[in-house]
Amino acid sequence: MSPAIALAFLPLVVTLLARYRHYFRLLVRAVLFRGIRDCLTGLRPEERAFSYVLTNALPGDPGHILATFDHWSSHCEYLAHLGPLKGQILTRLVTQQAPECVLELGTRCGYATLLIAQALPPGSRLVTVEMDPRTATVAEKVIRLAGFDECKVELIVGRSEEVIPRLKVQHRLHQAGLVLLGHRPRCYLRDLQLLEAHALLPAGATVLADHVLFPGAPRFLQYTKACGRYHCRLHHTGLQYFPAIRDGVAQLTYLGPG
């Protein structure tokens, strides 16, 4: 390409970089820097974050552990967990509804797990599902470091589409008053329909789905609005630790099979 042609495109490049600078920063932090650190350390982001938490957080104090995760994610390395702003929505729902049983799909590093567990009333339990064994190992350590035992928080390692059909028989989860979808947005619709098919949602149950605008779950949103079995509310938020990137959390109230 000649210098003249390159100069002609320069204003366009500058405009695009200015307009999408937040996405560019996310790409650099979440992909480029992560890949370099993975190669240099041989560890995953969740494992590096846990090393920091183990060194700096107070054992048995879920709030302090969450604050330590927030500091790491804001200043050291991006982690795609719920974050403090969306976490307020989740905590408020758990506190208000006081469900006997909560199901979380996508434990990740255990961030949302701690938010739920510390807001649950005595006698309630949380069942959380993580597909990746290495990530689940980190989450298990985080959960136990926070002081929650297996009676309060049960972590299941496996693919959500394989775990959901056996929740009633193998894990004594007959119905979940609140479900958090935080794994892969492209799997939300499939897993919601599995929950319906196995009668795991009582009438009035709440389903909270993260990342429905970025990266987005359009088929999931279309289904929940069109099927007539849900009352839908969308909480508009920014992406955790990147508030200029528009995202949202869908809050669904299950009306029954209809």
C-alpha positions as CSV (number, residue, x, y, z in Angstrom):
1,M,0.0,0.0,0.0
2,S,1.4,3.4,-1.0
3,P,1.9,6.1,1.7
4,A,-0.7,8.3,0.0
5,I,-3.4,5.5,0.3
6,A,-2.4,4.8,3.9
7,L,-2.7,8.5,4.8
8,A,-6.1,8.6,3.2
9,F,-7.3,5.9,5.5
10,L,-5.7,7.4,8.6
11,P,-8.7,9.6,9.6
12,L,-11.0,6.6,9.4
13,V,-8.7,4.5,11.5
14,V,-8.4,7.2,14.1
15,T,-12.2,7.7,14.2
16,L,-12.8,3.9,14.7
17,L,-10.2,3.7,17.4
18,A,-11.7,6.6,19.2
19,R,-15.2,5.3,18.9
20,Y,-14.4,1.7,19.9
21,R,-11.6,2.4,22.2
22,H,-13.3,0.7,25.1
23,Y,-13.7,-2.5,23.1
24,F,-10.1,-2.2,22.0
25,R,-9.0,-2.0,25.7
26,L,-11.1,-5.0,26.5
27,L,-9.6,-7.0,23.6
28,V,-6.1,-6.1,24.7
29,R,-6.7,-6.9,28.4
30,A,-8.9,-10.0,28.0
31,V,-7.3,-11.6,25.0
32,L,-3.8,-10.3,24.2
33,F,-2.5,-9.8,27.8
34,R,-4.2,-13.0,28.9
35,G,-2.5,-15.0,26.2
36,I,0.9,-13.6,27.1
37,R,0.4,-14.3,30.8
38,D,-0.9,-17.8,30.2
39,C,2.3,-18.6,28.2
40,L,4.6,-17.1,30.8
41,T,3.0,-18.5,33.9
42,G,1.4,-21.7,32.8
43,L,-1.6,-20.7,34.8
44,R,-5.1,-19.6,33.9
45,P,-6.5,-16.2,34.9
46,E,-8.7,-17.7,37.6
47,E,-5.6,-19.5,39.1
48,R,-3.6,-16.3,39.1
49,A,-6.5,-14.4,40.7
50,F,-6.8,-17.0,43.4
51,S,-3.1,-16.7,44.2
52,Y,-3.7,-13.0,44.8
53,V,-6.9,-13.6,46.8
54,L,-5.1,-16.3,49.0
55,T,-2.4,-13.8,49.8
56,N,-4.5,-10.7,50.4
57,A,-8.0,-11.7,51.4
58,L,-9.3,-12.6,54.9
59,P,-10.3,-16.2,55.2
60,G,-13.9,-16.7,56.3
61,D,-14.9,-13.2,55.1
62,P,-16.8,-13.5,51.8
63,G,-17.2,-9.7,51.5
64,H,-13.4,-9.1,51.8
65,I,-12.7,-11.9,49.3
66,L,-15.1,-10.3,46.8
67,A,-13.5,-6.9,47.3
68,T,-10.1,-8.5,46.7
69,F,-11.4,-10.1,43.4
70,D,-12.7,-6.6,42.4
71,H,-9.3,-5.0,43.1
72,W,-7.5,-7.7,41.0
73,S,-10.0,-7.4,38.1
74,S,-9.8,-3.6,38.1
75,H,-6.1,-3.1,38.5
76,C,-4.4,-6.4,37.5
77,E,-6.2,-8.7,35.1
78,Y,-9.7,-8.8,33.7
79,L,-12.0,-11.6,34.9
80,A,-15.4,-12.2,33.3
81,H,-17.4,-12.6,36.5
82,L,-20.5,-10.8,37.6
83,G,-18.8,-7.7,39.1
84,P,-20.1,-5.3,41.8
85,L,-22.8,-3.5,39.9
86,K,-24.6,-6.6,38.6
87,G,-23.8,-8.2,41.9
88,Q,-26.0,-5.7,43.7
89,I,-28.9,-6.8,41.5
90,L,-28.3,-10.5,42.4
91,T,-27.8,-9.8,46.1
92,R,-31.0,-7.8,46.3
93,L,-33.1,-10.6,44.6
94,V,-31.7,-13.3,46.9
95,T,-32.3,-11.2,50.0
96,Q,-35.8,-10.3,49.0
97,Q,-36.9,-13.7,47.8
98,A,-35.0,-15.9,50.3
99,P,-35.2,-19.0,48.1
100,E,-34.8,-22.4,49.6
101,C,-32.6,-23.5,46.7
102,V,-30.6,-21.6,44.1
103,L,-29.1,-23.1,41.0
104,E,-26.1,-21.4,39.3
105,L,-24.9,-22.4,35.9
106,G,-21.3,-21.3,35.4
107,T,-19.4,-21.1,38.6
108,R,-16.3,-19.6,37.1
109,C,-14.0,-18.4,39.9
110,G,-16.9,-18.4,42.5
111,Y,-17.6,-14.7,42.6
112,A,-21.4,-14.8,42.1
113,T,-21.4,-18.0,44.2
114,L,-20.2,-16.1,47.2
115,L,-22.7,-13.3,46.6
116,I,-25.5,-15.8,46.6
117,A,-24.3,-17.9,49.5
118,Q,-23.8,-14.9,51.9
119,A,-27.3,-13.6,51.1
120,L,-29.1,-16.9,51.5
121,P,-31.1,-17.4,54.7
122,P,-30.1,-20.3,57.1
123,G,-31.2,-23.7,55.8
124,S,-31.1,-22.7,52.2
125,R,-28.6,-24.2,49.7
126,L,-26.9,-23.3,46.5
127,V,-26.0,-25.8,43.8
128,T,-23.5,-24.5,41.3
129,V,-22.3,-26.1,38.0
130,E,-19.0,-25.6,36.3
131,M,-18.0,-27.3,33.1
132,D,-14.2,-26.9,33.3
133,P,-12.4,-29.0,35.9
134,R,-9.5,-26.6,36.4
135,T,-11.8,-23.6,36.9
136,A,-14.0,-25.7,39.2
137,T,-10.9,-26.5,41.4
138,V,-10.3,-22.8,41.8
139,A,-13.9,-22.1,42.6
140,E,-14.0,-24.9,45.2
141,K,-11.0,-23.4,47.0
142,V,-12.6,-19.9,46.9
143,I,-15.9,-21.2,48.3
144,R,-14.3,-23.1,51.1
145,L,-11.9,-20.2,51.9
146,A,-15.0,-18.0,52.4
147,G,-16.3,-20.5,55.0
148,F,-19.1,-22.2,53.1
149,D,-19.4,-26.0,53.5
150,E,-20.8,-28.5,51.2
151,C,-24.2,-28.4,52.9
152,K,-24.5,-24.7,52.0
153,V,-22.8,-24.8,48.6
154,E,-22.5,-27.9,46.4
155,L,-20.2,-27.6,43.4
156,I,-20.9,-30.0,40.5
157,V,-18.3,-30.4,37.7
158,G,-19.9,-31.2,34.4
159,R,-21.6,-29.8,31.3
160,S,-24.9,-28.1,32.1
161,E,-26.9,-30.0,29.5
162,E,-25.7,-33.3,31.2
163,V,-26.1,-32.1,34.8
164,I,-29.6,-30.6,34.6
165,P,-31.5,-33.9,33.7
166,R,-30.0,-35.6,36.8
167,L,-30.3,-32.8,39.4
168,K,-33.4,-34.3,41.0
169,V,-32.2,-37.8,41.4
170,Q,-28.5,-37.4,42.0
171,H,-28.3,-34.0,43.7
172,R,-31.7,-33.7,45.5
173,L,-32.6,-30.5,43.8
174,H,-36.3,-30.8,43.0
175,Q,-37.0,-27.2,42.1
176,A,-34.9,-23.9,42.2
177,G,-36.6,-20.7,43.3
178,L,-33.8,-18.7,41.7
179,V,-31.5,-19.6,38.8
180,L,-28.5,-17.7,37.7
181,L,-27.3,-18.2,34.1
182,G,-23.7,-17.0,33.9
183,H,-21.9,-19.6,31.7
184,R,-22.2,-19.2,27.9
185,P,-25.0,-17.0,26.5
186,R,-25.3,-19.3,23.5
187,C,-26.4,-22.1,25.9
188,Y,-29.0,-20.1,27.8
189,L,-31.9,-21.0,25.7
190,R,-31.1,-24.7,25.6
191,D,-30.6,-24.9,29.3
192,L,-33.7,-22.8,30.1
193,Q,-35.8,-25.3,28.0
194,L,-34.1,-28.2,29.8
195,L,-35.1,-26.6,33.2
196,E,-38.7,-26.3,31.9
197,A,-38.7,-29.9,30.5
198,H,-37.5,-31.4,33.8
199,A,-40.0,-29.3,35.9
200,L,-37.2,-27.6,37.9
201,L,-38.8,-24.2,37.8
202,P,-41.8,-23.6,40.2
203,A,-44.3,-20.9,39.3
204,G,-42.8,-17.6,40.5
205,A,-39.2,-18.7,40.2
206,T,-36.7,-16.1,39.1
207,V,-34.2,-16.6,36.3
208,L,-31.3,-14.1,36.1
209,A,-29.2,-14.1,32.9
210,D,-26.0,-12.2,32.6
211,H,-24.4,-10.9,29.4
212,V,-27.6,-10.8,27.4
213,L,-26.5,-7.7,25.5
214,F,-22.7,-8.2,25.4
215,P,-21.8,-10.6,23.9
216,G,-25.5,-11.1,23.7
217,A,-28.2,-13.8,23.8
218,P,-30.8,-12.7,21.2
219,R,-32.5,-16.1,20.7
220,F,-32.9,-16.5,24.5
221,L,-34.4,-13.0,24.9
222,Q,-36.7,-13.6,21.9
223,Y,-37.9,-16.9,23.3
224,T,-38.6,-15.6,26.8
225,K,-40.6,-12.7,25.4
226,A,-42.6,-14.7,22.9
227,C,-43.4,-17.9,24.7
228,G,-45.8,-16.4,27.2
229,R,-44.3,-18.2,30.2
230,Y,-42.2,-15.4,31.6
231,H,-42.5,-11.8,32.7
232,C,-39.3,-10.2,31.5
233,R,-37.3,-7.2,32.8
234,L,-34.0,-6.0,31.5
235,H,-31.5,-4.3,33.7
236,H,-29.3,-2.1,31.6
237,T,-25.8,-2.0,33.0
238,G,-22.2,-1.6,31.8
239,L,-19.9,-4.5,31.3
240,Q,-18.1,-5.3,34.6
241,Y,-15.0,-3.2,35.0
242,F,-15.7,-1.6,31.5
243,P,-18.8,0.5,32.3
244,A,-18.7,2.3,28.9
245,I,-19.5,-1.0,27.1
246,R,-23.3,-1.5,27.2
247,D,-24.5,-4.8,28.7
248,G,-27.6,-6.1,30.5
249,V,-29.0,-8.6,32.9
250,A,-32.3,-10.2,32.1
251,Q,-34.6,-10.9,35.1
252,L,-37.3,-13.4,34.3
253,T,-40.2,-14.4,36.4
254,Y,-41.6,-17.9,35.5
255,L,-45.4,-17.8,35.2
256,G,-45.8,-21.6,34.9
257,P,-46.0,-24.1,32.1
258,G,-49.1,-22.5,30.7
